């Protein structure tokens, strides 16, 4: 095969790969925790399919009681952040998981989708730098995406 064709094949194979979360090192999952982790994976895959950038998953279970995970990602525009939020919501609906609350969708600068056990944050780059959740929750365990 020519180098160009091989390059295109390699690129396509990489595009086909679905992101998987690495199970947190100290995690011993109950059946309920496993379901939550699978839902987080579904949300991450949906965001990734809409080209979400700088995806980060934080495990908060050890440091707070209000949620177990934050999924944080960015889009290049408000239209893209809305598309990411729509994809996450639609994919989770397929597994019968609906958000308890959604904020910021119409503005699109910071969309928060609260599923109870996990919260999805979709930012524009400017808003993400301003709110800097990574710094605020720096004590949280990072889950490899």
Secondary structure, 3 states (H helix, E strand, C coil): CCHHHHHHHHHHHHHHCCCCCCCCCCCCCCHHHHHHHHHHHHHHHHHHHCCCEEEEEEECCCCCCCCCEEEEEEECCHHHHHHHHHHHHHHHHHCCCCCCEEECCCCCCEEEEECCCEEEEEEEHHHHHHHCHHHHCCCCEEECC
